[in-house]
Amino acid sequence: MPTPEKYVPIDCNFYDRIEAAIVQRRIVRLEYQGASGQSVLAETMLKDTQTKEGEEFLLLPSGEQIRMDRIISLDGAPVPKSC
């Protein structure tokens, strides 16, 4: 069984952008790395964030949970590497 990659926290300012989109309840263009490594592009609202076992997740209204270090871009703005 493959070992999952170690979680790498996202940039603090980018996290603030995610939080703002949640509070504003607006539809965003979210690109992220899917479970099999493919790039996924979705237009969706962001529901909430959650931390589990030291990893941060973005929760979508569909129930999907995206580990934040798998996010590629939000509204076309790429995720900076770290704080």
Buried (B, 14 or more C-beta within 10 A) or exposed (E): EEEEEEBEBBBEEBBEBBEEBBEEEEEBEBBBBEEEEEEBEBEBBBBEBEEEEEBBBBBBEEEBBBBBBBBEBBEEEEBEEEE
